[in-house]
Amino acid sequence: MRVPLPALLGGSALLLLLLRWRRRRALWRKVAEAQERQELSLVRMEAATQRFREQNPSVKVASILSLPLPELSRKLRDGSLPLDHVFYAYVGKALQIAIETNCITEFLEESETQLRRAKLMDKQGLLYGVPVSIKDSINCQGHDSTLGFIKNLNKPAAEDSVVVQVLKRQGAIPFVKTNVPQSLISYDCKNLIFGQTRNPLMFTRTPGGSSGGEGALVGGGGSILGIGTDVGGSLRFPAAFCGVCAIKPTGKRLSKRGVMAGVAGQKAVAAAVGPLAKDVESLALCLRALLSEDMFSLDSTVPPLPFNEEVYSSTKPLRIGYYETDFFTMPSPAMRRAVRETKQLLEEAGHTLVPFELTNVEYVMFNYCVRGMFSDGGRSFARKFKGEMEKGGSGLFFWLAKSPHWLKTLLFWISKPFVPRFSNIIRSMKENTVDEVWSLHHEIEDFCHQFIAQWKQLNLDVMLCPMLGPALGIGYPAKLSVAVSYTMLYNALDFPAGVVPVTLATDEDEEQLKGYKGYYQDWWDRTLAKAFRGSVGMPVAVQCVALPWQEELCLRFMKEVETLSLKKNSFS
């Protein structure tokens, strides 16, 4: 008996729907299990904190949490502050911030065992007893590094990343892992597994990303030191949006072994591992600890350059380049004011400020950054989403990566006269030949040498630059992928760059936003103006930049900016 063709097709379609439903149900089950583990982590944190407080009712938690990291570490090393007092003070505060912002994905239970072992250590490292939070994408033995992907659940890391190993050897106690956006290619902080992380200073604002969980936790006071990564601003956005400090070192200054990447293998835009903390001195202490023989022996690809105290502690007046805009992303009124006020403070302190003219940032963004990260037309990036139920905050890049060549070509020609930036993104996401990729890398090297030549012609020590801010509303970064120009430039150049909060957004800044047009007056410019609105009282940072391998000079400059800004704000 022959079965009619329509019946066969109908049966096949039904079977496909059934298989898809079963697969989606299995994925939802994995998500539910991960969310249960996240909830259980918070329950365990609460139980541990409660138990400690009942046994130690006289401990002054607030005074412990108020100590800056250098002072806290000194007290831990000299024994005047017990390790468990500090550890449980931060576990309790981290729990509070996690409940408020959804920044923690997992409590590292072995941290309590490590705490007990630390008391028996003969050698006390620079971070002895210091609780440290770790970004999701940085491997911790026995724990998932999900990057917000369901497929990465239940795949615990076989060993600690090198940076976590060095932290432990220096006496630090990694105690939580923190949330990230799906794929890391976003400066928001949301994924289908753990949800949206909120800014601790204003819950309707994004904490930034992709180290957004770190920004929220450190910004809320639930961690005194956090470790994240940066491939386009992923340390600097969270720090600036949440009112703390961070430094993105030169790409190879700290080991990236055991650190998962959003686009693995690409070399055009340099990624880096770096710290976030409340103040610059804490960042310097962290780099002192990490730039040790431990790191150089665990990863021989890291140059054996220990922290240069002489450069960091120098008081020599600096010659500082500066600019207020990159002529690609129009700065908000608060961003422009932050640079101008900081420039004035630096001049009054005896430093020399020299205008620096940026050129061709549009070309750098599209031809070096977008094209460099998606040189295969975005195919390897799109593959990461295979079998996932959500496409995250990188929707535009994912959609273009999945689009056939004929559709990209058609959209390029249609959009070119009306939305030139969109057409440039489409053009930059074409598939390149090997020869074209090599030529691109050579062109980026030439650009770097030209930039350095311009820098040295002006005899500059460091550079003062704008930093995107104040924090955008939740959901806006996914719509504003082009607004990363101020940060991503220094990933393409592979220069060390840090952020320091210097002011707060004012009513006057808000009023001036009404006249914000942007340089292209396209949909992205109009959307960015909306994203900035309603941020009165939120922190605004500046970016401090130095030449490659000069992290100590970058930190020294950041420290100067921080000191002058704090002095000004204390009198205003």
N, C-alpha and C positions, 0 to 999 in steps of 0.2 A: 504493500500500500504506500503510495507516494504522499508525502506531507507537502501541502501548498507552500510556495516560497514565502508569502506574507506571514504565514504562521511561524516558519523557521526564523525569519528576521525578527518577528515579535518576540519569540522565545529567547533569541540571542540578546536582544536589547534588555529584556527582563533579567537575564542572567548577569549582564554587565552591571545593571543597576543594583542587583543584589550584592555582587562582589564589591562594588564601590561603597555601598552602605555598610557592609561588614568591615571594610578597611577603615572607613571613617569612624565607626564605632570603636575599633581597636585603638585608633589614634586618640579618641576622646578618653578612653580608659587610661591610656598612658598619661594624658594631661591631668586627669583627675587624681591619679596616684601621685604625680609630682606635686600637685597642689596640696594633697594630704600631707606629704612629707614636709612641705614648706610650713604648713600649719603646725605640724608636730614639732618642727624646729623651734617655732615661737613658744610653744607650750613648754618645751624643755628649757629654753632661755628663762622663761618666767619662773619655772620651778627652781632652777639653779639660783636665780637671783633671790627668790623668796627664802630659800634655805639659808643662803649666806646672811641675809639681813636678820633673820631670826637668831642666828648664831653670833652675829656681830652687830648688835643694835646701835652701838655708839659710833660706828664708822660714819664720817662726814663725807658723803658721796659728792655733794655739790663742790666742796673744796678740792676734791681729787679731780673732778671734771673741769675745774677752772684752771688747772695747771697747764702751761704750755709744754709741749713735748720735751724740749731740752731740760727744763727743770724737773719734769716728771721722771725722765730717764736717769737724771742724777740721783734723785731720791730713791729710785728703785735700786740703783747700783750700790749706793752707800748704806742701804738697808733701813733708811728712815721711813720708808713707805713700803708696807708689805705687798708682795706681788698679788695675792688674792684680793686685797682691797681694791687695787686698781682694776684687775681683770673683771671682777663682778660689778664694779661701778660702771664700767663700759658695756658689759653685757646687758645690764638693766637699762641704760640710756639707749643702747642700740635697739632693744626691744620696743621702747617707746617710739622711737623714730620709725621703726619698721611698721608699726601699727598705723602711724600717721601717714606714711609715704609709700609703703609697699616697696621698700628698697632691698630687703634681704631675701635671698632665695634659699639659703641653707645655713644653719648653725653647725660649725665644725666641732662635733662632740669631742673629738680627740684633743681639742685645745685644753680641756680640763685636765687630761692626762699630761699634756705638755707643760701645763702650769705646775703640776706637782713635781715633774722632772726638773724644771727650771730652778726650783729651790735647791736642788742638789748639784747644780752645775759648778764646776771648778772655775771655768773661764766665763767671765761675764762680758758679753758683747756690748756694742754701743746701744743696741735696742733691747737690752735685757729686761724681760717682763712686760714689754710694750704690746698691747693688743693691736693687731693690724687687720684691716678688712681687705678682701681680695676680690677683684672683678671676676665675674663668671667665666670669662674666656681664658683665665690663667689657671693652669692645671694644679690641682691639689690632690694628692694621692687618695684614691678611694671615693672621689666625688666627681660628678658630671661637670663637664664644660659644655654647656648646651648651645651657646650663641643664640638662644631663643628658638632653636629648632627641636621639634618633637623627636626627630630621628636620632638626636644626640642624647636623649634620656636613657638612663640605665646603661650607660657606657662609662663607668668610672675610670679616671686616669690611673695608669699603672704606677706612676711616680710623680712626685712634686716637680713643677717647673724649676728651672735653675734659680729664678729670682725668689721663689718661696723657700728653696733649700738654703739660700744665703741668708734670708730673713731669719730662719730658724737657727742657723749657726751663730747669728748675731744676737740671739736670745729673744727675738720677737715671737709673739704667739698669734699666728693667723687664727681668727675665731669665727668669721662669717664670710660667705660669698655673696656677691651683690648682683642686682639685676642689670640687664642689657637689652637693647632693641634687637629684634630678630635680624640676624646676619651681620650685625655691628655697623652696617653701612647706613647709619642714620644718626642724627644728633637729638633724637627724642629717646625715650626709654620705655618701650612697650613690646611685649610679645604675647602670643596666645597662651603660653604655659603659665607665666607668672603675672601677666597683666601689666597695667600702667603704673609706673613710678611717678610720684608727684614731688614738686619742689617743696622743701621743708619751710621755706619762707613765705610761700603763697601757693596753696594747693591747686589753684587753677592754672599754674604755670608749669612748664616742663622743667625737669632738673637738668636738661641737656643730655647728651650722649656722645659716644656710646657707653662711656663709663658713668652712666647716669645714676645707677645705684650707689656708686662711690660718692658722687657729688652730693646726693641727698643725705647719705649717712654722715659724711664728714661735715657737710654744711649744717646739719641738724645737731651736731655735737655727739653723735653716737659712735664715732670712731675718731681717734686722734691722728691716725695715719692710714691712708688708703693707697692701694696699688692698682693702677689702671693701664690702659694702652691708648695710643693716639695715631690715627692714620689720616686725619683730616681736621682734627680739632677735638678728638674724643676725650682727651683729658681737659683741654682748655674750655670747651663749652660748659661742662658740668661745674667746673671750678668757678667760672665767671658768673654763671646763672645762679649758683648757690652761695656766692659770696665768700669763697675760700681761694687758696693759692694752689697752683700746680705748675709743674715744669715738664715739657716734652723734650727729652734730651736728643742729641744726635742719634740716629737710628741704631747704631751699633755700640753705643756707649754702655748700655745695659743688655744683658742676655735676653734673647727672645725664645730660647729653647723651652719647649713645653708651653708656649703661648699660642693659642689658636687665633687665626687671622680670618677676617671677613672675606678677602680675596687672596687665597694662599698662593704664594709664588710670584706675584707681581712685584717688580722692582722699580717701577717708575715713580711711585709715590711712597716715600719711606715711612714705615711704621716704627713706633718706639714704645717702650715700657717706661712708665714714670710714676712719681708719687703725687698725691693730693694731701694737703694739710691746711690747718687754720692760718699758718703764718710761714714766712720764707725760711726762718731759722730751722723750722721743723723739716722742711724740704732738704735743706743743707745737711742736717743730721742724718736723714735717710740716705742721701747719696754718699755721705762719708762711710756709712755702714755697708752699703751695697758695693761700692767701688773698692773692694777688698781682695785680698789674695784668694778668698773663698770663691768669688765669682770668676776670677781669672783662671783658676785651676779647674773649676767645673765646666767652663766654656772657654776654650782656648781661642775662639774666634773673636772674643771681646778684647780690645786693646788693653794691655796692662797699664792703665793710666789711673793711679790713685787720686783721690780728691786733693786739689791744689789749694791748701789753706792760705798761702801767700796771696794768691789772686783774689780769693773770696774776702779776705780781711783787709784788703788794700783800701786806703782812703783817698787815693789820687783822684783829682777831678776828672770826670769823664767827658769825652767828646761824643755827643749823642745825635744820631740822625733821627728824624721824625717825619711823619706824614699824618694827615687827618682823614684821608680817604684814599681808596684804591681805584676810584673812578669806575668801579664795576658794581659794587654794592654800596648804595648811598648810606653813609652812617646816620644813625638816629641822632636827634639833637643831643641826647645824653652821651652818646659815644664821642661826638665831636667835642663836647664840653670837657669830658674826662681827659682827652689828650691835651687840650689847651691848658687846662688847670694844672695838669701834671708837668707840662712843659714849663710853665711859669714857676712852679715850685722848684724844679730842677735848676733853672737859671738863677733863681734867688739863692740857691744853695752853692753856687759857684761853678756849676757845670756849663759846658758849651753846647747849645742846641743848634743843629744844622738841618735845614730843609732837605728832604730826600724825595726825589721825583720817581714815582713808580710808573712804569709804562707796560703796556701789553698784558695786563692782568687777565683780560678777557681771553687772549690767546693761550695764556698759561693754564687757565681753568679748563678750557675745552680741549686743547690739543695735548697738554701734558697730563693734567689730572684725570679728566674723564676718559680720554683716549688711553692713557697709560694704565688705568685700573681695569678697563674693559677692552683690552687690545684684541681679544678673541671675539669681539662683538657681544660680549657679556654671556657667552655660552656657559663657561665654568661657573659664573655667578648664578645663572638661572638654574643650573643643575642642583645647586644647594637646596632649592625650593621644591624639588621633585618629591612628591608624596606628602608635602606639608599642606595644612588647611588654611594658612594665612600667608600673605605676601609682605607683611610688615610695613615699616615706614619707608621702604625704598621702592615704592610702587612704580614710579616713573621708570627707574633703571630696570626693574624686573620686566615691566611691560615691553620696553624697547628691546631688551635682551631676548625676549620670546618672539618678537615680531619678525616676519619674514623680510628678506632683503628688499623685495619689490615694494612692500608697504612702507618701509623706512625711506626708500627713495622718493616715493610719492609724497609722503608727509614732509620730507625735507623741502621739496620744491614748492609745495602749497604754503608752508609756514614761513619760508624764507623772507618774503616781503613784509609780513605782518607780525611775526613773532621770531625775530632773528636769534634770540637766545635758545629757543626751543629747537630751531633748525640746526643750530650749532651742536646741541647735545646729540641730536639724531646723527649728524655727520660724524661726531666723535665716537659713536658707538658702532661704527662699521668694523667688520672683521679685517684684521691686518695680516699681511704676510710676515714671515720671519724677518725678511729683509727690512720691511717697514718698521717692525718693532725695534730692531737693532738701530735703525736710523733715528727713531724716536728717542731711544736712550742716549744716543750720541748728542742729539739736539738739546736734551735736558741738561746734559753735562756742560755743553757750551753756554747755555743760559745761566747755569750756576756760576761759571767762571766770569761771565760778563757782569753778573750781579755783584760778585765779590770785587771785581775791578772797580765798579762804580763806588762801592763801599770804601775801598782803600784810597781811591782818588780824593774822597772827602776826609780821609784820615779818621774814620769813625772807630769808636770802641764798641758801641752797642746801638740798638735802634728802639725807638718808642713808637708803637703802632696802635691803632684802634683794635678793640675786641668786640665782636657782635654782642649787643645787649641793649636794654635789659632783657631778662628771660622772656622767651616767647610763650604764648598761650599753648596749652597742651594740644597736640595734633598739628600745629602749624609747621614744625620742621619737615614733616612728610610732604608738605605742599611747597616747601622752600629749599629744595636741594641745592639751588644755585647760590644760597646766601652763606656759603662756607669759604668765600674767597679770602677773608682776612687771616684765617687759620691755615687753610690748605696750601697756600703759597709756601709756607715754611716746611711743609712735608715734602713738597716737590723739590725745594732747595736743600732739604735735610739740615736745617739750622736748628739749634736749640732755641726754644721759645717758651716763655712762661707767662702766666697771667696773675695780676694782683688787683684786687678790688680797691677802687680809689674814691668812689662817690656813690650816692644814691640818686635814682631818678626822681625828678622834682615835678611839681605842678607846671612849672614853666616849660620843662621838657615836653610834658604831655600836651601843652597848648601849642608848642611849635610843631608837634607831629601833624597837626592839621594841614600844614603846608608841605608835608613830605610827598614828593613826587617820584623820586628815583631817577636813575640815569636813563632808563629805557622806557619808563612809563608804560610798562606792560603789566600783564596779570600778576607776575611775581612781585613787582614793585608795589602794586596796590595791596597785595596780600601781606607783604612784609610790614607795611604801615599799620594794617589791622593787628598783626601779630604783636607789635610793640605796645599797643594801647593798653591802658589800665595797669601800668607797672610802677606807679608812683610808690617810692619807698624801697624799690628793689635795687640790689647792688649793680654797679656798672664797673667794669674792669678795664685796664689797659693791658697791652701785650708788650713784653720785653724780650728782645731778640739779640742773639750774639752769633758770631761765626761758628762753623762746625768745630766740635770738640771743646768749645769754651763754655761749658755748663757753669763753671765756677764764676766766670765773669757775668754770665746771664743772671745767676743768683745774686751776685753782689749788686747788680743794677736793680734787680727786683727788690732787694732789701732796702736800697736807697729810696725807691719809689714808695715802698710800704711805710718807711719811717717818716718821710715827709708828709704823706697823706694822713697818717694817724695824728701827727702833730697838728696839721691844719684842721682836721675834723674835731680834735679835742678842744680847739679854741673857737670853733664856729658854732 
